[in-house]
């Protein structure tokens, strides 16, 4: 099983994620919950496999209360 490092970003209430381990791939969403789901589904689809582990890296200061 490969581990993929995913870095999450938030600005003005919008979220996106990217990975230096998977060039050319990114995911976005309106909330952290939404982008995390898209990361899980999107990486599996993009890589064509289910046997991956995701190392999630949130912005400094997270988790914090958010809507």
Secondary structure, DSSP 4 states (H G I P E B T S, - for coil): -EEEEEEEEEETTEEEEE-TTSTT-EEEESSHHHHHHHHHHHHHHHHT-S-EEEEEEPPTT-S----
